[in-house]
């Protein structure tokens, strides 16, 4: 199965992604409980995560707190812990969990 910048799954790996989506890698290329960083123009890298239920999420690879690389964080459930200051970021929304505040763009 291929991953697009979405949480949707596709049944045909050879099918082209829907309009507005970009194929970035195969789901198997994303480590379980890990991430892959996808470089984009203007330094706006995207982190693509896979959890233990094979759900795939994509967020800007920059913690809203101090800009830490979320792709280097620890994935648990549908969240990632920022490697710099351990902020917990929800992978589906990109938002920090209380009491912290701020959001990374989710795709």
MOPAC internal coordinates of N, CA, C and O (Angstrom, degrees):
PM7 1SCF
backbone

  N    0.0000 0     0.00 0     0.00 0    0    0    0
  C    1.4396 1     0.00 0     0.00 0    1    0    0
  C    1.5189 1   108.30 1     0.00 0    2    1    0
  O    1.2310 1   120.23 1   -40.71 1    3    2    1
  N    1.3248 1   117.16 1   139.29 1    3    2    1
  C    1.4555 1   122.11 1   177.89 1    5    3    2
  C    1.5170 1   109.74 1   -94.00 1    6    5    3
  O    1.2310 1   120.93 1   -30.31 1    7    6    5
  N    1.3163 1   115.82 1   149.69 1    7    6    5
  C    1.4628 1   120.82 1   176.43 1    9    7    6
  C    1.5158 1   108.87 1  -100.35 1   10    9    7
  O    1.2310 1   120.75 1   -46.31 1   11   10    9
  N    1.3004 1   116.17 1   133.69 1   11   10    9
  C    1.4468 1   121.54 1   169.02 1   13   11   10
  C    1.5132 1   105.53 1  -111.41 1   14   13   11
  O    1.2310 1   119.82 1   -10.12 1   15   14   13
  N    1.2964 1   117.95 1   169.88 1   15   14   13
  C    1.4545 1   120.33 1  -179.54 1   17   15   14
  C    1.5247 1   106.69 1   -76.61 1   18   17   15
  O    1.2310 1   121.26 1  -102.04 1   19   18   17
  N    1.3248 1   115.20 1    77.96 1   19   18   17
  C    1.4589 1   123.54 1  -175.05 1   21   19   18
  C    1.5084 1   108.13 1  -171.19 1   22   21   19
  O    1.2310 1   120.06 1   -16.25 1   23   22   21
  N    1.3509 1   117.49 1   163.75 1   23   22   21
  C    1.4555 1   119.94 1   173.23 1   25   23   22
  C    1.5181 1   110.50 1   -94.86 1   26   25   23
  O    1.2310 1   119.92 1  -178.69 1   27   26   25
  N    1.3189 1   117.75 1     1.31 1   27   26   25
  C    1.4576 1   121.13 1   179.34 1   29   27   26
  C    1.5218 1   109.73 1   -76.40 1   30   29   27
  O    1.2310 1   120.99 1   -28.88 1   31   30   29
  N    1.3209 1   115.72 1   151.12 1   31   30   29
  C    1.4566 1   121.00 1   178.17 1   33   31   30
  C    1.5166 1   109.05 1  -106.05 1   34   33   31
  O    1.2310 1   120.66 1   -24.13 1   35   34   33
  N    1.3211 1   116.35 1   155.87 1   35   34   33
  C    1.4508 1   120.79 1   176.96 1   37   35   34
  C    1.5167 1   108.64 1  -121.80 1   38   37   35
  O    1.2310 1   120.68 1   -36.57 1   39   38   37
  N    1.3242 1   116.30 1   143.43 1   39   38   37
  C    1.4567 1   119.76 1  -178.51 1   41   39   38
  C    1.5181 1   111.81 1   -91.21 1   42   41   39
  O    1.2310 1   119.62 1   163.83 1   43   42   41
  N    1.3136 1   118.33 1   -16.17 1   43   42   41
  C    1.4537 1   122.11 1  -178.43 1   45   43   42
  C    1.5223 1   109.42 1  -119.37 1   46   45   43
  O    1.2310 1   120.84 1   -74.70 1   47   46   45
  N    1.3382 1   116.01 1   105.30 1   47   46   45
  C    1.4667 1   121.00 1  -175.83 1   49   47   46
  C    1.5238 1   112.25 1   -62.42 1   50   49   47
  O    1.2310 1   119.84 1   154.71 1   51   50   49
  N    1.3310 1   117.90 1   -25.29 1   51   50   49
  C    1.4518 1   120.59 1  -177.87 1   53   51   50
  C    1.5265 1   112.10 1   -86.51 1   54   53   51
  O    1.2310 1   119.73 1   168.46 1   55   54   53
  N    1.3136 1   118.13 1   -11.54 1   55   54   53
  C    1.4599 1   121.43 1  -177.89 1   57   55   54
  C    1.5225 1   110.64 1   -66.63 1   58   57   55
  O    1.2310 1   121.30 1   -34.20 1   59   58   57
  N    1.3160 1   115.11 1   145.80 1   59   58   57
  C    1.4652 1   120.07 1   177.04 1   61   59   58
  C    1.5243 1   109.10 1   -72.82 1   62   61   59
  O    1.2310 1   120.11 1   -33.08 1   63   62   61
  N    1.3296 1   117.40 1   146.92 1   63   62   61
  C    1.4657 1   119.54 1   177.70 1   65   63   62
  C    1.5243 1   110.59 1   -65.70 1   66   65   63
  O    1.2310 1   120.71 1   -25.08 1   67   66   65
  N    1.3146 1   116.24 1   154.92 1   67   66   65
  C    1.4576 1   121.83 1   178.45 1   69   67   66
  C    1.5245 1   109.92 1   -63.00 1   70   69   67
  O    1.2310 1   120.93 1   -21.37 1   71   70   69
  N    1.3123 1   115.82 1   158.63 1   71   70   69
  C    1.4657 1   121.09 1   179.39 1   73   71   70
  C    1.5237 1   110.33 1   -54.19 1   74   73   71
  O    1.2310 1   120.74 1   -44.58 1   75   74   73
  N    1.3192 1   116.19 1   135.42 1   75   74   73
  C    1.4557 1   121.05 1   179.54 1   77   75   74
  C    1.5156 1   114.30 1    87.85 1   78   77   75
  O    1.2310 1   119.80 1   174.75 1   79   78   77
  N    1.3141 1   117.99 1    -5.25 1   79   78   77
  C    1.4672 1   122.11 1  -179.82 1   81   79   78
  C    1.5161 1   108.65 1  -110.34 1   82   81   79
  O    1.2310 1   120.72 1   -24.21 1   83   82   81
  N    1.3079 1   116.22 1   155.79 1   83   82   81
  C    1.4609 1   121.75 1  -179.85 1   85   83   82
  C    1.5165 1   109.32 1  -127.81 1   86   85   83
  O    1.2310 1   120.55 1   -52.16 1   87   86   85
  N    1.3417 1   116.56 1   127.84 1   87   86   85
  C    1.4589 1   120.99 1   175.89 1   89   87   86
  C    1.5271 1   107.43 1   -72.92 1   90   89   87
  O    1.2310 1   120.60 1   -48.58 1   91   90   89
  N    1.3320 1   116.46 1   131.42 1   91   90   89
  C    1.4624 1   118.75 1  -176.09 1   93   91   90
  C    1.5190 1   113.28 1  -120.01 1   94   93   91
  O    1.2310 1   119.90 1   147.99 1   95   94   93
  N    1.3277 1   117.80 1   -32.01 1   95   94   93
  C    1.4616 1   120.78 1   178.73 1   97   95   94
  C    1.5214 1   108.67 1  -173.80 1   98   97   95
  O    1.2310 1   121.13 1    -6.19 1   99   98   97
  N    1.3098 1   115.45 1   173.81 1   99   98   97
  C    1.4633 1   120.54 1   173.10 1  101   99   98
  C    1.5231 1   107.84 1   -82.73 1  102  101   99
  O    1.2310 1   120.44 1   -31.58 1  103  102  101
  N    1.3201 1   116.77 1   148.42 1  103  102  101
  C    1.4647 1   120.80 1   178.60 1  105  103  102
  C    1.5204 1   110.13 1   -55.61 1  106  105  103
  O    1.2310 1   120.21 1   141.39 1  107  106  105
  N    1.3303 1   117.20 1   -38.61 1  107  106  105
  C    1.4647 1   120.58 1  -179.79 1  109  107  106
  C    1.5272 1   112.66 1   -64.32 1  110  109  107
  O    1.2310 1   119.94 1   162.20 1  111  110  109
  N    1.3310 1   117.73 1   -17.80 1  111  110  109
  C    1.4642 1   121.24 1   177.52 1  113  111  110
  C    1.5265 1   112.65 1   -78.34 1  114  113  111
  O    1.2310 1   120.25 1   166.68 1  115  114  113
  N    1.3293 1   117.12 1   -13.32 1  115  114  113
  C    1.4645 1   121.64 1   178.71 1  117  115  114
  C    1.5223 1   106.99 1   -96.90 1  118  117  115
  O    1.2310 1   119.10 1   -60.74 1  119  118  117
  N    1.3137 1   119.33 1   119.26 1  119  118  117
  C    1.4656 1   119.93 1  -178.33 1  121  119  118
  C    1.5297 1   111.52 1   -63.71 1  122  121  119
  O    1.2310 1   120.76 1   -38.60 1  123  122  121
  N    1.3373 1   116.16 1   141.40 1  123  122  121
  C    1.4599 1   120.64 1   175.19 1  125  123  122
  C    1.5251 1   107.73 1   -60.45 1  126  125  123
  O    1.2310 1   120.73 1   -46.49 1  127  126  125
  N    1.3141 1   116.21 1   133.51 1  127  126  125
  C    1.4683 1   123.91 1  -176.02 1  129  127  126
  C    1.5299 1   111.23 1    60.91 1  130  129  127
  O    1.2310 1   121.26 1  -148.98 1  131  130  129
  N    1.3188 1   115.20 1    31.02 1  131  130  129
  C    1.4549 1   120.04 1  -179.77 1  133  131  130
  C    1.5107 1   111.32 1  -141.33 1  134  133  131
  O    1.2310 1   121.05 1    14.17 1  135  134  133
  N    1.3305 1   115.61 1  -165.83 1  135  134  133
  C    1.4602 1   120.73 1  -176.03 1  137  135  134
  C    1.5135 1   110.91 1  -149.43 1  138  137  135
  O    1.2310 1   121.58 1   -17.28 1  139  138  137
  N    1.3143 1   114.58 1   162.72 1  139  138  137
  C    1.4560 1   123.27 1   169.85 1  141  139  138
  C    1.5175 1   106.54 1  -125.46 1  142  141  139
  O    1.2310 1   120.35 1   -38.74 1  143  142  141
  N    1.3109 1   116.95 1   141.26 1  143  142  141
  C    1.4578 1   121.10 1   177.08 1  145  143  142
  C    1.5177 1   108.61 1   -97.40 1  146  145  143
  O    1.2310 1   120.80 1   -47.13 1  147  146  145
  N    1.3207 1   116.08 1   132.87 1  147  146  145
  C    1.4527 1   122.13 1   178.54 1  149  147  146
  C    1.5267 1   107.88 1  -114.59 1  150  149  147
  O    1.2310 1   120.70 1   -62.85 1  151  150  149
  N    1.3199 1   116.26 1   117.15 1  151  150  149
  C    1.4663 1   121.08 1  -179.52 1  153  151  150
  C    1.5233 1   109.82 1   -73.76 1  154  153  151
  O    1.2310 1   121.48 1   -43.49 1  155  154  153
  N    1.3103 1   114.78 1   136.51 1  155  154  153
  C    1.4623 1   121.46 1   176.68 1  157  155  154
  C    1.5166 1   108.51 1  -127.46 1  158  157  155
  O    1.2310 1   120.97 1   -11.58 1  159  158  157
  N    1.3007 1   115.76 1   168.42 1  159  158  157
  C    1.4633 1   121.42 1   178.33 1  161  159  158
  C    1.5245 1   110.63 1   -61.30 1  162  161  159
  O    1.2310 1   120.69 1   -25.72 1  163  162  161
  N    1.3048 1   116.29 1   154.28 1  163  162  161
  C    1.4611 1   124.17 1   176.66 1  165  163  162
  C    1.5293 1   112.85 1    61.45 1  166  165  163
  O    1.2310 1   119.54 1  -155.52 1  167  166  165
  N    1.3231 1   118.48 1    24.48 1  167  166  165
  C    1.4585 1   121.22 1   175.66 1  169  167  166
  C    1.5090 1   115.46 1    71.25 1  170  169  167
  O    1.2310 1   119.98 1  -166.42 1  171  170  169
  N    1.3077 1   117.64 1    13.58 1  171  170  169
  C    1.4593 1   121.73 1  -178.95 1  173  171  170
  C    1.5278 1   109.27 1   -91.00 1  174  173  171
  O    1.2310 1   120.34 1  -110.90 1  175  174  173
  N    1.3207 1   116.95 1    69.10 1  175  174  173
  C    1.4564 1   121.13 1  -177.76 1  177  175  174
  C    1.5235 1   110.73 1   -68.45 1  178  177  175
  O    1.2310 1   121.17 1   -30.37 1  179  178  177
  N    1.3240 1   115.36 1   149.63 1  179  178  177
  C    1.4590 1   122.47 1   179.42 1  181  179  178
  C    1.5242 1   108.26 1  -114.42 1  182  181  179
  O    1.2310 1   120.77 1   -42.29 1  183  182  181
  N    1.3229 1   116.14 1   137.71 1  183  182  181
  C    1.4614 1   121.70 1   174.49 1  185  183  182
  C    1.5261 1   107.59 1  -102.43 1  186  185  183
  O    1.2310 1   120.67 1   -52.03 1  187  186  185
  N    1.3247 1   116.33 1   127.97 1  187  186  185
  C    1.4595 1   121.80 1   178.71 1  189  187  186
  C    1.5180 1   107.25 1  -110.14 1  190  189  187
  O    1.2310 1   120.65 1   -59.04 1  191  190  189
  N    1.3255 1   116.37 1   120.96 1  191  190  189
  C    1.4605 1   123.12 1  -173.42 1  193  191  190
  C    1.5212 1   111.44 1  -110.75 1  194  193  191
  O    1.2310 1   121.19 1   -26.82 1  195  194  193
  N    1.3275 1   115.34 1   153.18 1  195  194  193
  C    1.4692 1   122.31 1   174.76 1  197  195  194
  C    1.5191 1   107.11 1  -133.96 1  198  197  195
  O    1.2310 1   120.77 1   -52.56 1  199  198  197
  N    1.3365 1   116.13 1   127.44 1  199  198  197
  C    1.4646 1   118.27 1   179.47 1  201  199  198
  C    1.5249 1   110.86 1   -97.68 1  202  201  199
  O    1.2310 1   120.71 1     3.88 1  203  202  201
  N    1.3296 1   116.25 1  -176.12 1  203  202  201
  C    1.4646 1   120.80 1  -175.85 1  205  203  202
  C    1.5264 1   113.06 1   -72.13 1  206  205  203
  O    1.2310 1   119.50 1   174.20 1  207  206  205
  N    1.3321 1   118.55 1    -5.80 1  207  206  205
  C    1.4693 1   122.35 1   175.57 1  209  207  206
  C    1.5280 1   110.62 1  -105.07 1  210  209  207
  O    1.2310 1   120.80 1  -164.08 1  211  210  209
  N    1.3295 1   116.07 1    15.92 1  211  210  209
  C    1.4679 1   123.36 1  -179.06 1  213  211  210
  C    1.5217 1   113.25 1    60.73 1  214  213  211
  O    1.2310 1   119.88 1  -155.71 1  215  214  213
  N    1.3244 1   117.82 1    24.29 1  215  214  213
  C    1.4566 1   121.07 1   171.60 1  217  215  214
  C    1.5219 1   107.66 1   -81.27 1  218  217  215
  O    1.2310 1   120.69 1   -38.57 1  219  218  217
  N    1.3226 1   116.28 1   141.43 1  219  218  217
  C    1.4563 1   122.00 1  -178.08 1  221  219  218
  C    1.5269 1   108.63 1  -116.34 1  222  221  219
  O    1.2310 1   120.97 1   -44.93 1  223  222  221
  N    1.3302 1   115.75 1   135.07 1  223  222  221
  C    1.4610 1   122.87 1  -179.00 1  225  223  222
  C    1.5217 1   108.76 1  -133.10 1  226  225  223
  O    1.2310 1   120.57 1   -26.73 1  227  226  225
  N    1.3212 1   116.51 1   153.27 1  227  226  225
  C    1.4632 1   120.89 1   176.69 1  229  227  226
  C    1.5240 1   109.23 1  -135.27 1  230  229  227
  O    1.2310 1   120.89 1   -51.05 1  231  230  229
  N    1.3235 1   115.90 1   128.95 1  231  230  229
  C    1.4661 1   122.00 1   176.47 1  233  231  230
  C    1.5272 1   108.61 1  -138.70 1  234  233  231
  O    1.2310 1   121.19 1   -20.65 1  235  234  233
  N    1.3113 1   115.32 1   159.35 1  235  234  233
  C    1.4526 1   120.39 1   174.58 1  237  235  234
  C    1.5269 1   108.28 1   -57.19 1  238  237  235
  O    1.2310 1   119.82 1   -45.53 1  239  238  237
  N    1.3128 1   117.96 1   134.47 1  239  238  237
  C    1.4680 1   122.21 1  -175.35 1  241  239  238
  C    1.5276 1   110.67 1   -81.08 1  242  241  239
  O    1.2310 1   120.94 1  -124.51 1  243  242  241
  N    1.3237 1   115.81 1    55.49 1  243  242  241
  C    1.4662 1   120.75 1  -177.28 1  245  243  242
  C    1.5210 1   108.64 1  -153.63 1  246  245  243
  O    1.2310 1   120.46 1   -66.22 1  247  246  245
  N    1.3192 1   116.73 1   113.78 1  247  246  245
  C    1.4593 1   121.33 1   178.70 1  249  247  246
  C    1.5305 1   109.14 1   -62.78 1  250  249  247
  O    1.2310 1   119.89 1   -42.25 1  251  250  249
  N    1.3382 1   117.82 1   137.75 1  251  250  249
  C    1.4663 1   119.84 1   179.77 1  253  251  250
  C    1.5285 1   113.60 1   -68.15 1  254  253  251
  O    1.2310 1   119.81 1   168.27 1  255  254  253
  N    1.3179 1   117.97 1   -11.73 1  255  254  253
  C    1.4630 1   121.55 1  -178.45 1  257  255  254
  C    1.5278 1   111.39 1   -79.16 1  258  257  255
  O    1.2310 1   120.33 1   110.64 1  259  258  257
  N    1.3172 1   116.98 1   -69.36 1  259  258  257
  C    1.4705 1   121.69 1  -177.08 1  261  259  258
  C    1.5278 1   112.72 1  -127.91 1  262  261  259
  O    1.2310 1   120.43 1  -166.01 1  263  262  261
  N    1.3320 1   116.78 1    13.99 1  263  262  261
  C    1.4602 1   120.06 1   176.10 1  265  263  262
  C    1.5096 1   115.21 1    80.57 1  266  265  263
  O    1.2310 1   119.76 1  -161.88 1  267  266  265
  N    1.3258 1   118.06 1    18.12 1  267  266  265
  C    1.4636 1   121.28 1   179.53 1  269  267  266
  C    1.5188 1   112.17 1   -62.05 1  270  269  267
  O    1.2310 1   119.92 1   -27.49 1  271  270  269
  N    1.3364 1   117.76 1   152.51 1  271  270  269
  C    1.4618 1   122.04 1  -179.35 1  273  271  270
  C    1.5327 1   111.23 1   -76.48 1  274  273  271
  O    1.2310 1   120.06 1   -77.37 1  275  274  273
  N    1.3230 1   117.50 1   102.63 1  275  274  273
  C    1.4654 1   121.09 1  -178.08 1  277  275  274
  C    1.5269 1   112.11 1   -61.14 1  278  277  275
  O    1.2310 1   120.16 1   152.47 1  279  278  277
  N    1.3426 1   117.31 1   -27.53 1  279  278  277
  C    1.4665 1   120.36 1   179.87 1  281  279  278
  C    1.5259 1   112.09 1   -63.54 1  282  281  279
  O    1.2310 1   119.82 1   164.87 1  283  282  281
  N    1.3286 1   117.95 1   -15.13 1  283  282  281
  C    1.4637 1   121.40 1   178.19 1  285  283  282
  C    1.5282 1   111.83 1   -99.72 1  286  285  283
  O    1.2310 1   120.54 1  -174.29 1  287  286  285
  N    1.3356 1   116.57 1     5.71 1  287  286  285
  C    1.4585 1   120.87 1  -178.94 1  289  287  286
  C    1.5171 1   113.01 1   -83.36 1  290  289  287
  O    1.2310 1   121.30 1    -3.62 1  291  290  289
  N    1.3237 1   115.12 1   176.38 1  291  290  289
  C    1.4652 1   122.39 1   179.50 1  293  291  290
  C    1.5201 1   108.69 1   -97.01 1  294  293  291
  O    1.2310 1   120.64 1   -54.73 1  295  294  293
  N    1.3435 1   116.38 1   125.27 1  295  294  293
  C    1.4582 1   122.83 1   179.70 1  297  295  294
  C    1.5214 1   109.16 1   -89.57 1  298  297  295
  O    1.2310 1   120.89 1   -47.16 1  299  298  297
  N    1.3364 1   115.90 1   132.84 1  299  298  297
  C    1.4647 1   121.29 1   173.44 1  301  299  298
  C    1.5181 1   107.71 1  -145.27 1  302  301  299
  O    1.2310 1   120.75 1   -54.56 1  303  302  301
  N    1.3345 1   116.16 1   125.44 1  303  302  301
  C    1.4626 1   120.22 1  -176.70 1  305  303  302
  C    1.5139 1   110.43 1    59.84 1  306  305  303
  O    1.2310 1   120.81 1    57.68 1  307  306  305
  N    1.3296 1   116.06 1  -122.32 1  307  306  305
  C    1.4646 1   121.22 1   178.11 1  309  307  306
  C    1.5273 1   110.64 1  -111.88 1  310  309  307
  O    1.2310 1   120.80 1  -147.02 1  311  310  309
  N    1.3274 1   116.08 1    32.98 1  311  310  309
  C    1.4656 1   121.89 1  -179.31 1  313  311  310
  C    1.5214 1   110.39 1  -134.58 1  314  313  311
  O    1.2310 1   121.52 1   -15.55 1  315  314  313
  N    1.3295 1   114.70 1   164.45 1  315  314  313
  C    1.4579 1   121.43 1   172.97 1  317  315  314
  C    1.5258 1   107.45 1  -134.85 1  318  317  315
  O    1.2310 1   120.98 1   -38.26 1  319  318  317
  N    1.3240 1   115.72 1   141.74 1  319  318  317
  C    1.4644 1   121.30 1   176.04 1  321  319  318
  C    1.5229 1   108.07 1   -95.99 1  322  321  319
  O    1.2310 1   120.42 1   -55.28 1  323  322  321
  N    1.3202 1   116.80 1   124.72 1  323  322  321
  C    1.4602 1   121.18 1   178.23 1  325  323  322
  C    1.5265 1   109.07 1   -62.19 1  326  325  323
  O    1.2310 1   120.07 1   -44.76 1  327  326  325
  N    1.3388 1   117.47 1   135.24 1  327  326  325
  C    1.4613 1   119.93 1  -177.81 1  329  327  326
  C    1.5328 1   114.27 1   -71.30 1  330  329  327
  O    1.2310 1   119.40 1   164.13 1  331  330  329
  N    1.3203 1   118.75 1   -15.87 1  331  330  329
  C    1.4631 1   119.93 1  -178.01 1  333  331  330
  C    1.5210 1   113.44 1   -83.30 1  334  333  331
  O    1.2310 1   120.36 1   127.70 1  335  334  333
  N    1.3239 1   116.91 1   -52.30 1  335  334  333
  C    1.4625 1   120.03 1  -173.75 1  337  335  334
  C    1.5239 1   112.84 1  -131.87 1  338  337  335
  O    1.2310 1   120.48 1  -165.54 1  339  338  337
  N    1.3344 1   116.69 1    14.46 1  339  338  337
  C    1.4616 1   122.88 1   173.78 1  341  339  338
  C    1.5283 1   114.07 1    64.87 1  342  341  339
  O    1.2310 1   119.75 1  -156.29 1  343  342  341
  N    1.3180 1   118.08 1    23.71 1  343  342  341
  C    1.4604 1   119.21 1   172.88 1  345  343  342
  C    1.5206 1   107.58 1   -64.02 1  346  345  343
  O    1.2310 1   120.11 1   -37.25 1  347  346  345
  N    1.3227 1   117.39 1   142.75 1  347  346  345
  C    1.4591 1   122.41 1   177.62 1  349  347  346
  C    1.5235 1   108.72 1   -98.84 1  350  349  347
  O    1.2310 1   121.09 1   -56.86 1  351  350  349
  N    1.3288 1   115.51 1   123.14 1  351  350  349
  C    1.4580 1   122.24 1  -177.71 1  353  351  350
  C    1.5259 1   108.61 1  -114.17 1  354  353  351
  O    1.2310 1   120.42 1   -52.80 1  355  354  353
  N    1.3390 1   116.81 1   127.20 1  355  354  353
  C    1.4666 1   121.80 1   176.19 1  357  355  354
  C    1.5258 1   108.36 1   -72.83 1  358  357  355
  O    1.2310 1   120.46 1   -54.96 1  359  358  357
  N    1.3223 1   116.72 1   125.04 1  359  358  357
  C    1.4587 1   120.30 1  -175.54 1  361  359  358
  C    1.5242 1   113.08 1   -71.87 1  362  361  359
  O    1.2310 1   119.76 1   154.11 1  363  362  361
  N    1.3251 1   118.07 1   -25.89 1  363  362  361
  C    1.4643 1   119.54 1  -179.23 1  365  363  362
  C    1.5257 1   112.84 1   -78.02 1  366  365  363
  O    1.2310 1   119.90 1   152.83 1  367  366  365
  N    1.3268 1   117.79 1   -27.17 1  367  366  365
  C    1.4667 1   121.08 1  -178.75 1  369  367  366
  C    1.5231 1   113.04 1  -114.41 1  370  369  367
  O    1.2310 1   119.87 1   157.67 1  371  370  369
  N    1.3289 1   117.86 1   -22.33 1  371  370  369
  C    1.4555 1   122.38 1  -174.93 1  373  371  370
  C    1.5192 1   113.17 1    81.04 1  374  373  371
  O    1.2310 1   120.15 1  -176.90 1  375  374  373
  N    1.3346 1   117.31 1     3.10 1  375  374  373
  C    1.4641 1   121.04 1  -175.28 1  377  375  374
  C    1.5229 1   112.58 1   -91.76 1  378  377  375
  O    1.2310 1   121.85 1   -35.49 1  379  378  377
  N    1.3217 1   114.05 1   144.51 1  379  378  377
  C    1.4628 1   120.97 1   175.81 1  381  379  378
  C    1.5242 1   108.82 1   -68.52 1  382  381  379
  O    1.2310 1   121.09 1   -33.78 1  383  382  381
  N    1.3275 1   115.52 1   146.22 1  383  382  381
  C    1.4580 1   120.14 1   178.06 1  385  383  382
  C    1.5189 1   109.34 1   -89.50 1  386  385  383
  O    1.2310 1   121.28 1   -35.23 1  387  386  385
  N    1.3302 1   115.17 1   144.77 1  387  386  385
  C    1.4727 1   122.34 1  -177.66 1  389  387  386
  C    1.5174 1   110.53 1   -53.32 1  390  389  387
  O    1.2310 1   120.10 1   -34.96 1  391  390  389
  N    1.2999 1   117.41 1   145.04 1  391  390  389
  C    1.4601 1   128.41 1    10.54 1  393  391  390
  C    1.5290 1   113.77 1   -85.67 1  394  393  391
  O    1.2310 1   119.89 1   179.36 1  395  394  393
  N    1.3277 1   117.82 1    -0.64 1  395  394  393
  C    1.4643 1   120.56 1  -179.11 1  397  395  394
  C    1.5241 1   109.93 1   -75.32 1  398  397  395
  O    1.2310 1   120.50 1   -21.72 1  399  398  397
  N    1.3247 1   116.65 1   158.28 1  399  398  397
  C    1.4603 1   122.12 1  -178.07 1  401  399  398
  C    1.5144 1   110.61 1  -135.02 1  402  401  399
  O    1.2310 1   120.97 1   -33.26 1  403  402  401
  N    1.3202 1   115.75 1   146.74 1  403  402  401
  C    1.4545 1   122.40 1   178.00 1  405  403  402
  C    1.5106 1   110.16 1   128.44 1  406  405  403
  O    1.2310 1   120.67 1   -21.06 1  407  406  405
  N    1.3213 1   116.32 1   158.94 1  407  406  405
  C    1.4657 1   120.87 1  -178.51 1  409  407  406
  C    1.5249 1   110.67 1  -137.72 1  410  409  407
  O    1.2310 1   121.51 1   -35.18 1  411  410  409
  N    1.3136 1   114.72 1   144.82 1  411  410  409
  C    1.4587 1   122.40 1   167.18 1  413  411  410
  C    1.5283 1   105.29 1   -98.88 1  414  413  411
  O    1.2310 1   119.85 1   -35.75 1  415  414  413
  N    1.3073 1   117.89 1   144.25 1  415  414  413
  C    1.4595 1   120.13 1  -178.84 1  417  415  414
  C    1.5174 1   110.22 1   -60.86 1  418  417  415
  O    1.2310 1   120.58 1   -50.04 1  419  418  417
  N    1.3257 1   116.50 1   129.96 1  419  418  417
  C    1.4648 1   122.41 1   175.21 1  421  419  418
  C    1.5266 1   108.09 1  -101.32 1  422  421  419
  O    1.2310 1   120.96 1   -32.08 1  423  422  421
  N    1.3350 1   115.77 1   147.92 1  423  422  421
  C    1.4674 1   120.78 1  -178.95 1  425  423  422
  C    1.5075 1   109.90 1  -117.67 1  426  425  423
  O    1.2310 1   120.10 1   180.00 1  427  426  425

